[in-house]
Amino acid sequence: MSPYNTDRFPGRVDVTVATESATLTWLHVPNIDRYWVEVKDHEGLKVNQSVTDGLSLGLVHLTAGSRHSVQVFPVQCARHKHPQRTAFYTKPNRVENLLAGRVTETSVALNWSKPTGGVDFYCIKVGEVETNRSKTEVITVGKLTPGTLYSFTVLSVVNGSIWSDESSITKRTRPGKVSGLKVSAITNRSLVLKWLEPEGQTTGYRVKAMTGRDPVAFNETVTQTEANVTGLPPGTRVGLTVTALADGDALEGDPVTVAIYTGNSGLLD
């Protein structure tokens, strides 16, 4: 006669999980001598087989992000009653070595190392909002605002809803390009240069003037959308460049250039 019978376990098994461990708890069953606990991994291999007279059991050395099945058998007079069954996933490990690669005005490329254990996919958040999911350890997050500081968070996910701890990094996008450069009030040695601010955030603008003989005839940083360019040589072709800045002057946008002759109001094609 089989040592197992069909008397059903009247309770249930609850599980509290971590990355590589879990705690099983269950309700007391009257007239029970002890409990036989059997745990198998996602391949059906036994990872724990224990006998206890308590109402809980700690499991260690489990694989992170992996499915485990549990059977708890009440034992009475050396006979196993029908088990209570449950299954759980351990929490996946967090990603490692999260880095920001190529940065443009509207995108940031992220890459990271796959954690040990199981991972179904990765969730990417910008700030507190989930924006992307990825099956691989690299992704480019787009539709960002130029010159803006963002916090990027990557989490490992298993079973659709079991998330790892967060790995985060901050990165600022490059500022955008200015537009609408206009030159006015041209004299032999000076001029006024104006432009339109780009989309997004800027902390200032670098204004440069260069001639054939002097590559740095003028070089100043301003916070307004105009500059009084002085100290130019008379009757000379001058190239004028405006570059938007962000994060102080740590990040530069693409430069925009026009050319004129001092003493001549016409722009050169």
Protein Blocks (a to p, Z undefined) as FASTA:
>chain_A
ZZbdfbdcfbdcdddddfkbccddddddehiabdcdddddfkopafbdcddfbfbdcdeh
iaehiacdddddddeehiacddddddddddddddehiacfdddfkbccddddddehjdfb
dcddehjacfbdcfbfcdcdehiaehiacdddddddeehiaccddddddddddddddehi
acehiafkbccddddddehjdfbdcdddddfklmblbccddfbfcdcdehiaehiacddd
ddddeehjlbccddddddddehiabdcZZ
